Amino acid sequence: MQAWLQPMQARISSVRPSLALGYGGATESFLAVGILLISVALYAYRRVVQDGQRIAWRIEPPLVPEDEAAPQPPNSATARPTIRSNRS
């Protein structure tokens, strides 16, 4: 399928599910939206009731100091020596 046609098909199939060509009808669309709404409600319940935190729709990553951002290679004096075997 052409790339420009996919957004148009998504819009048409969201309005008229019977035209989605094998992806189900209105019942399947309502079922999918219902499952998504239930998952959002369960996420909110877990964050508020179980974790005791606010609902976070966007979680910011923690800031990393610049001097600890890149791991340093081990010092050759303190690194563990490799044990070589004489077995053939």
PyMOL Python script that loads the backbone (N, CA, C, O; Angstrom):
from pymol import cmd

cmd.read_pdbstr("""\
ATOM      1  N   MET A   1       0.845  -1.176   0.000  1.00  0.00           N
ATOM      2  CA  MET A   1       0.000   0.000   0.000  1.00  0.00           C
ATOM      3  C   MET A   1       0.890   1.239   0.000  1.00  0.00           C
ATOM      4  O   MET A   1       1.945   1.264   0.635  1.00  0.00           O
ATOM      5  N   GLN A   2       0.455   2.245  -0.709  1.00  0.00           N
ATOM      6  CA  GLN A   2       1.217   3.488  -0.801  1.00  0.00           C
ATOM      7  C   GLN A   2       1.222   4.205   0.548  1.00  0.00           C
ATOM      8  O   GLN A   2       0.247   4.151   1.299  1.00  0.00           O
ATOM      9  N   ALA A   3       2.348   4.883   0.846  1.00  0.00           N
ATOM     10  CA  ALA A   3       2.500   5.551   2.144  1.00  0.00           C
ATOM     11  C   ALA A   3       1.494   6.687   2.318  1.00  0.00           C
ATOM     12  O   ALA A   3       1.022   6.926   3.430  1.00  0.00           O
ATOM     13  N   TRP A   4       1.164   7.379   1.252  1.00  0.00           N
ATOM     14  CA  TRP A   4       0.232   8.497   1.371  1.00  0.00           C
ATOM     15  C   TRP A   4      -1.192   8.026   1.590  1.00  0.00           C
ATOM     16  O   TRP A   4      -2.035   8.788   2.065  1.00  0.00           O
ATOM     17  N   LEU A   5      -1.466   6.772   1.247  1.00  0.00           N
ATOM     18  CA  LEU A   5      -2.819   6.251   1.373  1.00  0.00           C
ATOM     19  C   LEU A   5      -3.126   5.762   2.792  1.00  0.00           C
ATOM     20  O   LEU A   5      -4.293   5.714   3.182  1.00  0.00           O
ATOM     21  N   GLN A   6      -2.123   5.406   3.554  1.00  0.00           N
ATOM     22  CA  GLN A   6      -2.341   4.857   4.890  1.00  0.00           C
ATOM     23  C   GLN A   6      -3.015   5.836   5.848  1.00  0.00           C
ATOM     24  O   GLN A   6      -3.960   5.433   6.527  1.00  0.00           O
ATOM     25  N   PRO A   7      -2.583   7.118   5.949  1.00  0.00           N
ATOM     26  CA  PRO A   7      -3.314   8.027   6.847  1.00  0.00           C
ATOM     27  C   PRO A   7      -4.770   8.214   6.437  1.00  0.00           C
ATOM     28  O   PRO A   7      -5.646   8.341   7.293  1.00  0.00           O
ATOM     29  N   MET A   8      -5.034   8.232   5.123  1.00  0.00           N
ATOM     30  CA  MET A   8      -6.406   8.387   4.665  1.00  0.00           C
ATOM     31  C   MET A   8      -7.232   7.163   5.048  1.00  0.00           C
ATOM     32  O   MET A   8      -8.381   7.303   5.469  1.00  0.00           O
ATOM     33  N   GLN A   9      -6.667   5.974   4.910  1.00  0.00           N
ATOM     34  CA  GLN A   9      -7.394   4.759   5.279  1.00  0.00           C
ATOM     35  C   GLN A   9      -7.656   4.728   6.781  1.00  0.00           C
ATOM     36  O   GLN A   9      -8.715   4.274   7.213  1.00  0.00           O
ATOM     37  N   ALA A  10      -6.693   5.211   7.590  1.00  0.00           N
ATOM     38  CA  ALA A  10      -6.888   5.233   9.039  1.00  0.00           C
ATOM     39  C   ALA A  10      -8.035   6.164   9.415  1.00  0.00           C
ATOM     40  O   ALA A  10      -8.835   5.834  10.291  1.00  0.00           O
ATOM     41  N   ARG A  11      -8.127   7.325   8.764  1.00  0.00           N
ATOM     42  CA  ARG A  11      -9.220   8.254   9.057  1.00  0.00           C
ATOM     43  C   ARG A  11     -10.573   7.668   8.644  1.00  0.00           C
ATOM     44  O   ARG A  11     -11.550   7.751   9.389  1.00  0.00           O
ATOM     45  N   ILE A  12     -10.616   7.081   7.457  1.00  0.00           N
ATOM     46  CA  ILE A  12     -11.883   6.518   6.971  1.00  0.00           C
ATOM     47  C   ILE A  12     -12.310   5.345   7.836  1.00  0.00           C
ATOM     48  O   ILE A  12     -13.484   5.223   8.185  1.00  0.00           O
ATOM     49  N   SER A  13     -11.358   4.476   8.187  1.00  0.00           N
ATOM     50  CA  SER A  13     -11.729   3.294   8.965  1.00  0.00           C
ATOM     51  C   SER A  13     -12.090   3.639  10.401  1.00  0.00           C
ATOM     52  O   SER A  13     -12.792   2.868  11.054  1.00  0.00           O
ATOM     53  N   SER A  14     -11.627   4.783  10.913  1.00  0.00           N
ATOM     54  CA  SER A  14     -12.036   5.168  12.261  1.00  0.00           C
ATOM     55  C   SER A  14     -13.453   5.726  12.275  1.00  0.00           C
ATOM     56  O   SER A  14     -14.157   5.625  13.280  1.00  0.00           O
ATOM     57  N   VAL A  15     -13.870   6.317  11.154  1.00  0.00           N
ATOM     58  CA  VAL A  15     -15.225   6.856  11.060  1.00  0.00           C
ATOM     59  C   VAL A  15     -16.207   5.786  10.598  1.00  0.00           C
ATOM     60  O   VAL A  15     -17.315   5.684  11.123  1.00  0.00           O
ATOM     61  N   ARG A  16     -15.796   4.987   9.611  1.00  0.00           N
ATOM     62  CA  ARG A  16     -16.634   3.923   9.066  1.00  0.00           C
ATOM     63  C   ARG A  16     -15.906   2.594   9.194  1.00  0.00           C
ATOM     64  O   ARG A  16     -15.250   2.178   8.239  1.00  0.00           O
ATOM     65  N   PRO A  17     -15.991   1.906  10.336  1.00  0.00           N
ATOM     66  CA  PRO A  17     -15.245   0.670  10.546  1.00  0.00           C
ATOM     67  C   PRO A  17     -15.577  -0.428   9.548  1.00  0.00           C
ATOM     68  O   PRO A  17     -14.755  -1.317   9.325  1.00  0.00           O
ATOM     69  N   SER A  18     -16.753  -0.391   8.945  1.00  0.00           N
ATOM     70  CA  SER A  18     -17.111  -1.440   7.990  1.00  0.00           C
ATOM     71  C   SER A  18     -16.296  -1.344   6.708  1.00  0.00           C
ATOM     72  O   SER A  18     -16.233  -2.310   5.948  1.00  0.00           O
ATOM     73  N   LEU A  19     -15.669  -0.193   6.453  1.00  0.00           N
ATOM     74  CA  LEU A  19     -14.843  -0.016   5.259  1.00  0.00           C
ATOM     75  C   LEU A  19     -13.377  -0.348   5.516  1.00  0.00           C
ATOM     76  O   LEU A  19     -12.542  -0.118   4.641  1.00  0.00           O
ATOM     77  N   ALA A  20     -13.044  -0.871   6.665  1.00  0.00           N
ATOM     78  CA  ALA A  20     -11.644  -1.110   7.031  1.00  0.00           C
ATOM     79  C   ALA A  20     -11.048  -2.321   6.332  1.00  0.00           C
ATOM     80  O   ALA A  20      -9.864  -2.603   6.515  1.00  0.00           O
ATOM     81  N   LEU A  21     -11.804  -3.026   5.561  1.00  0.00           N
ATOM     82  CA  LEU A  21     -11.317  -4.138   4.745  1.00  0.00           C
ATOM     83  C   LEU A  21     -10.655  -5.228   5.573  1.00  0.00           C
ATOM     84  O   LEU A  21      -9.444  -5.437   5.495  1.00  0.00           O
ATOM     85  N   GLY A  22     -11.461  -5.917   6.363  1.00  0.00           N
ATOM     86  CA  GLY A  22     -10.959  -7.075   7.081  1.00  0.00           C
ATOM     87  C   GLY A  22     -10.487  -6.806   8.496  1.00  0.00           C
ATOM     88  O   GLY A  22      -9.959  -7.714   9.138  1.00  0.00           O
ATOM     89  N   TYR A  23     -10.654  -5.601   9.005  1.00  0.00           N
ATOM     90  CA  TYR A  23     -10.198  -5.295  10.359  1.00  0.00           C
ATOM     91  C   TYR A  23     -11.339  -5.248  11.358  1.00  0.00           C
ATOM     92  O   TYR A  23     -11.148  -4.761  12.472  1.00  0.00           O
ATOM     93  N   GLY A  24     -12.488  -5.723  11.008  1.00  0.00           N
ATOM     94  CA  GLY A  24     -13.606  -5.765  11.927  1.00  0.00           C
ATOM     95  C   GLY A  24     -14.565  -4.620  11.709  1.00  0.00           C
ATOM     96  O   GLY A  24     -14.327  -3.725  10.898  1.00  0.00           O
ATOM     97  N   GLY A  25     -15.650  -4.668  12.446  1.00  0.00           N
ATOM     98  CA  GLY A  25     -16.684  -3.651  12.304  1.00  0.00           C
ATOM     99  C   GLY A  25     -16.724  -2.737  13.512  1.00  0.00           C
ATOM    100  O   GLY A  25     -15.727  -2.547  14.209  1.00  0.00           O
ATOM    101  N   ALA A  26     -17.896  -2.179  13.741  1.00  0.00           N
ATOM    102  CA  ALA A  26     -18.081  -1.241  14.840  1.00  0.00           C
ATOM    103  C   ALA A  26     -17.898  -1.930  16.190  1.00  0.00           C
ATOM    104  O   ALA A  26     -17.363  -1.332  17.124  1.00  0.00           O
ATOM    105  N   THR A  27     -18.338  -3.181  16.299  1.00  0.00           N
ATOM    106  CA  THR A  27     -18.210  -3.904  17.565  1.00  0.00           C
ATOM    107  C   THR A  27     -16.754  -4.040  17.980  1.00  0.00           C
ATOM    108  O   THR A  27     -16.406  -3.825  19.140  1.00  0.00           O
ATOM    109  N   GLU A  28     -15.906  -4.400  17.022  1.00  0.00           N
ATOM    110  CA  GLU A  28     -14.484  -4.564  17.327  1.00  0.00           C
ATOM    111  C   GLU A  28     -13.827  -3.226  17.665  1.00  0.00           C
ATOM    112  O   GLU A  28     -12.951  -3.160  18.528  1.00  0.00           O
ATOM    113  N   SER A  29     -14.252  -2.165  16.984  1.00  0.00           N
ATOM    114  CA  SER A  29     -13.690  -0.841  17.270  1.00  0.00           C
ATOM    115  C   SER A  29     -14.063  -0.379  18.673  1.00  0.00           C
ATOM    116  O   SER A  29     -13.215   0.127  19.408  1.00  0.00           O
ATOM    117  N   PHE A  30     -15.343  -0.554  19.051  1.00  0.00           N
ATOM    118  CA  PHE A  30     -15.773  -0.171  20.398  1.00  0.00           C
ATOM    119  C   PHE A  30     -15.090  -1.027  21.460  1.00  0.00           C
ATOM    120  O   PHE A  30     -14.766  -0.536  22.542  1.00  0.00           O
ATOM    121  N   LEU A  31     -14.872  -2.286  21.157  1.00  0.00           N
ATOM    122  CA  LEU A  31     -14.170  -3.167  22.072  1.00  0.00           C
ATOM    123  C   LEU A  31     -12.723  -2.695  22.273  1.00  0.00           C
ATOM    124  O   LEU A  31     -12.227  -2.674  23.399  1.00  0.00           O
ATOM    125  N   ALA A  32     -12.061  -2.324  21.198  1.00  0.00           N
ATOM    126  CA  ALA A  32     -10.679  -1.847  21.293  1.00  0.00           C
ATOM    127  C   ALA A  32     -10.589  -0.556  22.100  1.00  0.00           C
ATOM    128  O   ALA A  32      -9.701  -0.415  22.940  1.00  0.00           O
ATOM    129  N   VAL A  33     -11.491   0.381  21.858  1.00  0.00           N
ATOM    130  CA  VAL A  33     -11.496   1.637  22.613  1.00  0.00           C
ATOM    131  C   VAL A  33     -11.809   1.366  24.081  1.00  0.00           C
ATOM    132  O   VAL A  33     -11.230   2.001  24.963  1.00  0.00           O
ATOM    133  N   GLY A  34     -12.718   0.431  24.352  1.00  0.00           N
ATOM    134  CA  GLY A  34     -13.039   0.073  25.736  1.00  0.00           C
ATOM    135  C   GLY A  34     -11.843  -0.518  26.463  1.00  0.00           C
ATOM    136  O   GLY A  34     -11.604  -0.199  27.628  1.00  0.00           O
ATOM    137  N   ILE A  35     -11.085  -1.381  25.781  1.00  0.00           N
ATOM    138  CA  ILE A  35      -9.889  -1.961  26.397  1.00  0.00           C
ATOM    139  C   ILE A  35      -8.857  -0.878  26.696  1.00  0.00           C
ATOM    140  O   ILE A  35      -8.221  -0.900  27.750  1.00  0.00           O
ATOM    141  N   LEU A  36      -8.689   0.063  25.781  1.00  0.00           N
ATOM    142  CA  LEU A  36      -7.752   1.159  26.033  1.00  0.00           C
ATOM    143  C   LEU A  36      -8.191   2.010  27.222  1.00  0.00           C
ATOM    144  O   LEU A  36      -7.358   2.408  28.036  1.00  0.00           O
ATOM    145  N   LEU A  37      -9.488   2.294  27.331  1.00  0.00           N
ATOM    146  CA  LEU A  37      -9.976   3.087  28.462  1.00  0.00           C
ATOM    147  C   LEU A  37      -9.806   2.338  29.785  1.00  0.00           C
ATOM    148  O   LEU A  37      -9.476   2.943  30.805  1.00  0.00           O
ATOM    149  N   ILE A  38     -10.030   1.031  29.768  1.00  0.00           N
ATOM    150  CA  ILE A  38      -9.825   0.240  30.986  1.00  0.00           C
ATOM    151  C   ILE A  38      -8.355   0.259  31.394  1.00  0.00           C
ATOM    152  O   ILE A  38      -8.046   0.342  32.583  1.00  0.00           O
ATOM    153  N   SER A  39      -7.452   0.184  30.432  1.00  0.00           N
ATOM    154  CA  SER A  39      -6.021   0.204  30.767  1.00  0.00           C
ATOM    155  C   SER A  39      -5.606   1.548  31.361  1.00  0.00           C
ATOM    156  O   SER A  39      -4.771   1.587  32.265  1.00  0.00           O
ATOM    157  N   VAL A  40      -6.172   2.643  30.872  1.00  0.00           N
ATOM    158  CA  VAL A  40      -5.863   3.956  31.446  1.00  0.00           C
ATOM    159  C   VAL A  40      -6.417   4.051  32.870  1.00  0.00           C
ATOM    160  O   VAL A  40      -5.760   4.600  33.754  1.00  0.00           O
ATOM    161  N   ALA A  41      -7.611   3.525  33.093  1.00  0.00           N
ATOM    162  CA  ALA A  41      -8.192   3.548  34.435  1.00  0.00           C
ATOM    163  C   ALA A  41      -7.371   2.700  35.405  1.00  0.00           C
ATOM    164  O   ALA A  41      -7.174   3.100  36.552  1.00  0.00           O
ATOM    165  N   LEU A  42      -6.886   1.530  34.962  1.00  0.00           N
ATOM    166  CA  LEU A  42      -6.057   0.691  35.826  1.00  0.00           C
ATOM    167  C   LEU A  42      -4.712   1.350  36.126  1.00  0.00           C
ATOM    168  O   LEU A  42      -4.188   1.213  37.231  1.00  0.00           O
ATOM    169  N   TYR A  43      -4.154   2.063  35.151  1.00  0.00           N
ATOM    170  CA  TYR A  43      -2.904   2.796  35.389  1.00  0.00           C
ATOM    171  C   TYR A  43      -3.125   3.880  36.453  1.00  0.00           C
ATOM    172  O   TYR A  43      -2.309   4.039  37.360  1.00  0.00           O
ATOM    173  N   ALA A  44      -4.222   4.616  36.337  1.00  0.00           N
ATOM    174  CA  ALA A  44      -4.522   5.666  37.308  1.00  0.00           C
ATOM    175  C   ALA A  44      -4.731   5.064  38.697  1.00  0.00           C
ATOM    176  O   ALA A  44      -4.256   5.627  39.684  1.00  0.00           O
ATOM    177  N   TYR A  45      -5.427   3.942  38.794  1.00  0.00           N
ATOM    178  CA  TYR A  45      -5.644   3.280  40.078  1.00  0.00           C
ATOM    179  C   TYR A  45      -4.315   2.862  40.707  1.00  0.00           C
ATOM    180  O   TYR A  45      -4.097   3.060  41.903  1.00  0.00           O
ATOM    181  N   ARG A  46      -3.428   2.282  39.892  1.00  0.00           N
ATOM    182  CA  ARG A  46      -2.133   1.847  40.432  1.00  0.00           C
ATOM    183  C   ARG A  46      -1.317   3.026  40.933  1.00  0.00           C
ATOM    184  O   ARG A  46      -0.730   2.953  42.013  1.00  0.00           O
ATOM    185  N   ARG A  47      -1.270   4.109  40.170  1.00  0.00           N
ATOM    186  CA  ARG A  47      -0.456   5.257  40.580  1.00  0.00           C
ATOM    187  C   ARG A  47      -1.023   5.935  41.828  1.00  0.00           C
ATOM    188  O   ARG A  47      -0.268   6.275  42.739  1.00  0.00           O
ATOM    189  N   VAL A  48      -2.332   6.133  41.881  1.00  0.00           N
ATOM    190  CA  VAL A  48      -2.933   6.902  42.975  1.00  0.00           C
ATOM    191  C   VAL A  48      -3.122   6.043  44.221  1.00  0.00           C
ATOM    192  O   VAL A  48      -2.718   6.447  45.311  1.00  0.00           O
ATOM    193  N   VAL A  49      -3.726   4.874  44.079  1.00  0.00           N
ATOM    194  CA  VAL A  49      -4.085   4.063  45.239  1.00  0.00           C
ATOM    195  C   VAL A  49      -2.908   3.220  45.718  1.00  0.00           C
ATOM    196  O   VAL A  49      -2.565   3.253  46.900  1.00  0.00           O
ATOM    197  N   GLN A  50      -2.288   2.467  44.817  1.00  0.00           N
ATOM    198  CA  GLN A  50      -1.246   1.548  45.246  1.00  0.00           C
ATOM    199  C   GLN A  50       0.090   2.245  45.493  1.00  0.00           C
ATOM    200  O   GLN A  50       0.749   1.970  46.496  1.00  0.00           O
ATOM    201  N   ASP A  51       0.500   3.146  44.593  1.00  0.00           N
ATOM    202  CA  ASP A  51       1.792   3.815  44.756  1.00  0.00           C
ATOM    203  C   ASP A  51       1.700   5.066  45.620  1.00  0.00           C
ATOM    204  O   ASP A  51       2.703   5.505  46.183  1.00  0.00           O
ATOM    205  N   GLY A  52       0.510   5.642  45.731  1.00  0.00           N
ATOM    206  CA  GLY A  52       0.338   6.861  46.521  1.00  0.00           C
ATOM    207  C   GLY A  52       0.981   8.074  45.872  1.00  0.00           C
ATOM    208  O   GLY A  52       1.426   8.982  46.573  1.00  0.00           O
ATOM    209  N   GLN A  53       1.038   8.106  44.550  1.00  0.00           N
ATOM    210  CA  GLN A  53       1.645   9.223  43.817  1.00  0.00           C
ATOM    211  C   GLN A  53       0.619   9.826  42.872  1.00  0.00           C
ATOM    212  O   GLN A  53      -0.455   9.269  42.643  1.00  0.00           O
ATOM    213  N   ARG A  54       0.987  10.991  42.329  1.00  0.00           N
ATOM    214  CA  ARG A  54       0.136  11.621  41.329  1.00  0.00           C
ATOM    215  C   ARG A  54       0.226  10.856  40.017  1.00  0.00           C
ATOM    216  O   ARG A  54       1.176  10.110  39.781  1.00  0.00           O
ATOM    217  N   ILE A  55      -0.773  11.053  39.169  1.00  0.00           N
ATOM    218  CA  ILE A  55      -0.734  10.447  37.842  1.00  0.00           C
ATOM    219  C   ILE A  55       0.298  11.198  37.014  1.00  0.00           C
ATOM    220  O   ILE A  55       0.225  12.420  36.882  1.00  0.00           O
ATOM    221  N   ALA A  56       1.248  10.476  36.463  1.00  0.00           N
ATOM    222  CA  ALA A  56       2.296  11.080  35.660  1.00  0.00           C
ATOM    223  C   ALA A  56       2.137  10.617  34.222  1.00  0.00           C
ATOM    224  O   ALA A  56       2.433   9.467  33.899  1.00  0.00           O
ATOM    225  N   TRP A  57       1.669  11.512  33.358  1.00  0.00           N
ATOM    226  CA  TRP A  57       1.501  11.149  31.954  1.00  0.00           C
ATOM    227  C   TRP A  57       2.830  11.215  31.215  1.00  0.00           C
ATOM    228  O   TRP A  57       3.024  10.543  30.203  1.00  0.00           O
ATOM    229  N   ARG A  58       3.745  12.035  31.733  1.00  0.00           N
ATOM    230  CA  ARG A  58       5.068  12.126  31.136  1.00  0.00           C
ATOM    231  C   ARG A  58       6.082  12.107  32.271  1.00  0.00           C
ATOM    232  O   ARG A  58       6.097  13.009  33.109  1.00  0.00           O
ATOM    233  N   ILE A  59       6.922  11.090  32.300  1.00  0.00           N
ATOM    234  CA  ILE A  59       7.920  10.952  33.360  1.00  0.00           C
ATOM    235  C   ILE A  59       9.255  11.446  32.826  1.00  0.00           C
ATOM    236  O   ILE A  59       9.788  10.908  31.856  1.00  0.00           O
ATOM    237  N   GLU A  60       9.788  12.474  33.468  1.00  0.00           N
ATOM    238  CA  GLU A  60      11.065  13.045  33.044  1.00  0.00           C
ATOM    239  C   GLU A  60      12.207  12.145  33.509  1.00  0.00           C
ATOM    240  O   GLU A  60      12.174  11.648  34.635  1.00  0.00           O
ATOM    241  N   PRO A  61      13.204  11.929  32.673  1.00  0.00           N
ATOM    242  CA  PRO A  61      14.344  11.111  33.098  1.00  0.00           C
ATOM    243  C   PRO A  61      15.195  11.874  34.103  1.00  0.00           C
ATOM    244  O   PRO A  61      15.259  13.102  34.050  1.00  0.00           O
ATOM    245  N   PRO A  62      15.849  11.167  35.018  1.00  0.00           N
ATOM    246  CA  PRO A  62      16.700  11.861  35.987  1.00  0.00           C
ATOM    247  C   PRO A  62      17.917  12.467  35.293  1.00  0.00           C
ATOM    248  O   PRO A  62      18.434  11.926  34.315  1.00  0.00           O
ATOM    249  N   LEU A  63      18.358  13.605  35.827  1.00  0.00           N
ATOM    250  CA  LEU A  63      19.529  14.272  35.268  1.00  0.00           C
ATOM    251  C   LEU A  63      20.786  13.543  35.727  1.00  0.00           C
ATOM    252  O   LEU A  63      20.891  13.145  36.888  1.00  0.00           O
ATOM    253  N   VAL A  64      21.724  13.372  34.827  1.00  0.00           N
ATOM    254  CA  VAL A  64      22.973  12.684  35.129  1.00  0.00           C
ATOM    255  C   VAL A  64      24.087  13.728  35.118  1.00  0.00           C
ATOM    256  O   VAL A  64      24.221  14.473  34.148  1.00  0.00           O
ATOM    257  N   PRO A  65      24.886  13.792  36.182  1.00  0.00           N
ATOM    258  CA  PRO A  65      26.004  14.737  36.157  1.00  0.00           C
ATOM    259  C   PRO A  65      26.957  14.409  35.012  1.00  0.00           C
ATOM    260  O   PRO A  65      27.128  13.243  34.655  1.00  0.00           O
ATOM    261  N   GLU A  66      27.570  15.430  34.444  1.00  0.00           N
ATOM    262  CA  GLU A  66      28.431  15.236  33.279  1.00  0.00           C
ATOM    263  C   GLU A  66      29.656  14.386  33.597  1.00  0.00           C
ATOM    264  O   GLU A  66      30.101  13.616  32.746  1.00  0.00           O
ATOM    265  N   ASP A  67      30.211  14.507  34.802  1.00  0.00           N
ATOM    266  CA  ASP A  67      31.419  13.752  35.111  1.00  0.00           C
ATOM    267  C   ASP A  67      31.138  12.265  35.302  1.00  0.00           C
ATOM    268  O   ASP A  67      32.067  11.461  35.228  1.00  0.00           O
ATOM    269  N   GLU A  68      29.889  11.875  35.545  1.00  0.00           N
ATOM    270  CA  GLU A  68      29.555  10.463  35.716  1.00  0.00           C
ATOM    271  C   GLU A  68      28.775   9.909  34.523  1.00  0.00           C
ATOM    272  O   GLU A  68      28.306   8.771  34.560  1.00  0.00           O
ATOM    273  N   ALA A  69      28.641  10.698  33.486  1.00  0.00           N
ATOM    274  CA  ALA A  69      27.825  10.270  32.355  1.00  0.00           C
ATOM    275  C   ALA A  69      28.458   9.101  31.610  1.00  0.00           C
ATOM    276  O   ALA A  69      27.763   8.144  31.268  1.00  0.00           O
ATOM    277  N   ALA A  70      29.749   9.157  31.355  1.00  0.00           N
ATOM    278  CA  ALA A  70      30.416   8.089  30.618  1.00  0.00           C
ATOM    279  C   ALA A  70      31.185   7.208  31.591  1.00  0.00           C
ATOM    280  O   ALA A  70      31.945   7.726  32.410  1.00  0.00           O
ATOM    281  N   PRO A  71      31.011   5.901  31.526  1.00  0.00           N
ATOM    282  CA  PRO A  71      31.766   5.020  32.430  1.00  0.00           C
ATOM    283  C   PRO A  71      33.257   5.045  32.070  1.00  0.00           C
ATOM    284  O   PRO A  71      33.636   5.077  30.899  1.00  0.00           O
ATOM    285  N   GLN A  72      34.069   5.029  33.098  1.00  0.00           N
ATOM    286  CA  GLN A  72      35.512   5.056  32.905  1.00  0.00           C
ATOM    287  C   GLN A  72      36.030   3.625  32.775  1.00  0.00           C
ATOM    288  O   GLN A  72      35.507   2.718  33.421  1.00  0.00           O
ATOM    289  N   PRO A  73      37.061   3.416  31.939  1.00  0.00           N
ATOM    290  CA  PRO A  73      37.632   2.070  31.843  1.00  0.00           C
ATOM    291  C   PRO A  73      38.344   1.713  33.141  1.00  0.00           C
ATOM    292  O   PRO A  73      38.839   2.600  33.836  1.00  0.00           O
ATOM    293  N   PRO A  74      38.402   0.433  33.476  1.00  0.00           N
ATOM    294  CA  PRO A  74      39.060   0.055  34.728  1.00  0.00           C
ATOM    295  C   PRO A  74      40.556   0.357  34.677  1.00  0.00           C
ATOM    296  O   PRO A  74      41.195   0.310  33.625  1.00  0.00           O
ATOM    297  N   ASN A  75      41.078   0.665  35.846  1.00  0.00           N
ATOM    298  CA  ASN A  75      42.503   0.945  35.966  1.00  0.00           C
ATOM    299  C   ASN A  75      43.252  -0.373  35.788  1.00  0.00           C
ATOM    300  O   ASN A  75      42.863  -1.386  36.369  1.00  0.00           O
ATOM    301  N   SER A  76      44.317  -0.372  34.995  1.00  0.00           N
ATOM    302  CA  SER A  76      45.037  -1.615  34.726  1.00  0.00           C
ATOM    303  C   SER A  76      45.727  -2.149  35.979  1.00  0.00           C
ATOM    304  O   SER A  76      45.985  -3.349  36.070  1.00  0.00           O
ATOM    305  N   ALA A  77      46.029  -1.289  36.938  1.00  0.00           N
ATOM    306  CA  ALA A  77      46.689  -1.744  38.161  1.00  0.00           C
ATOM    307  C   ALA A  77      45.709  -2.456  39.100  1.00  0.00           C
ATOM    308  O   ALA A  77      46.112  -3.335  39.862  1.00  0.00           O
ATOM    309  N   THR A  78      44.429  -2.083  39.050  1.00  0.00           N
ATOM    310  CA  THR A  78      43.451  -2.670  39.960  1.00  0.00           C
ATOM    311  C   THR A  78      42.548  -3.686  39.269  1.00  0.00           C
ATOM    312  O   THR A  78      41.737  -4.333  39.930  1.00  0.00           O
ATOM    313  N   ALA A  79      42.670  -3.836  37.964  1.00  0.00           N
ATOM    314  CA  ALA A  79      41.821  -4.776  37.236  1.00  0.00           C
ATOM    315  C   ALA A  79      42.223  -6.208  37.575  1.00  0.00           C
ATOM    316  O   ALA A  79      43.392  -6.485  37.844  1.00  0.00           O
ATOM    317  N   ARG A  80      41.258  -7.104  37.559  1.00  0.00           N
ATOM    318  CA  ARG A  80      41.537  -8.512  37.852  1.00  0.00           C
ATOM    319  C   ARG A  80      42.327  -9.120  36.708  1.00  0.00           C
ATOM    320  O   ARG A  80      41.993  -8.895  35.545  1.00  0.00           O
ATOM    321  N   PRO A  81      43.352  -9.873  37.007  1.00  0.00           N
ATOM    322  CA  PRO A  81      44.124 -10.500  35.931  1.00  0.00           C
ATOM    323  C   PRO A  81      43.313 -11.648  35.305  1.00  0.00           C
ATOM    324  O   PRO A  81      42.500 -12.284  35.974  1.00  0.00           O
ATOM    325  N   THR A  82      43.545 -11.891  34.046  1.00  0.00           N
ATOM    326  CA  THR A  82      42.868 -13.005  33.378  1.00  0.00           C
ATOM    327  C   THR A  82      43.689 -14.266  33.620  1.00  0.00           C
ATOM    328  O   THR A  82      44.919 -14.230  33.634  1.00  0.00           O
ATOM    329  N   ILE A  83      42.999 -15.362  33.806  1.00  0.00           N
ATOM    330  CA  ILE A  83      43.654 -16.633  34.057  1.00  0.00           C
ATOM    331  C   ILE A  83      43.651 -17.422  32.754  1.00  0.00           C
ATOM    332  O   ILE A  83      42.595 -17.709  32.191  1.00  0.00           O
ATOM    333  N   ARG A  84      44.813 -17.759  32.295  1.00  0.00           N
ATOM    334  CA  ARG A  84      44.935 -18.506  31.054  1.00  0.00           C
ATOM    335  C   ARG A  84      45.140 -19.974  31.375  1.00  0.00           C
ATOM    336  O   ARG A  84      45.854 -20.334  32.311  1.00  0.00           O
ATOM    337  N   SER A  85      44.507 -20.796  30.590  1.00  0.00           N
ATOM    338  CA  SER A  85      44.601 -22.238  30.810  1.00  0.00           C
ATOM    339  C   SER A  85      45.590 -22.837  29.813  1.00  0.00           C
ATOM    340  O   SER A  85      45.697 -22.384  28.674  1.00  0.00           O
ATOM    341  N   ASN A  86      46.312 -23.871  30.267  1.00  0.00           N
ATOM    342  CA  ASN A  86      47.248 -24.566  29.392  1.00  0.00           C
ATOM    343  C   ASN A  86      46.599 -25.772  28.716  1.00  0.00           C
ATOM    344  O   ASN A  86      47.280 -26.532  28.028  1.00  0.00           O
ATOM    345  N   ARG A  87      45.308 -25.954  28.902  1.00  0.00           N
ATOM    346  CA  ARG A  87      44.621 -27.097  28.321  1.00  0.00           C
ATOM    347  C   ARG A  87      44.490 -26.924  26.810  1.00  0.00           C
ATOM    348  O   ARG A  87      44.352 -25.814  26.296  1.00  0.00           O
ATOM    349  N   SER A  88      44.538 -28.047  26.128  1.00  0.00           N
ATOM    350  CA  SER A  88      44.429 -28.004  24.661  1.00  0.00           C
ATOM    351  C   SER A  88      43.037 -28.337  24.228  1.00  0.00           C
ATOM    352  O   SER A  88      42.749 -28.353  23.032  1.00  0.00           O
TER     353      SER A  88
END
""", "prot")
cmd.dss("prot")
cmd.show_as("cartoon", "prot")
cmd.util.cbc("prot")
cmd.orient("prot")
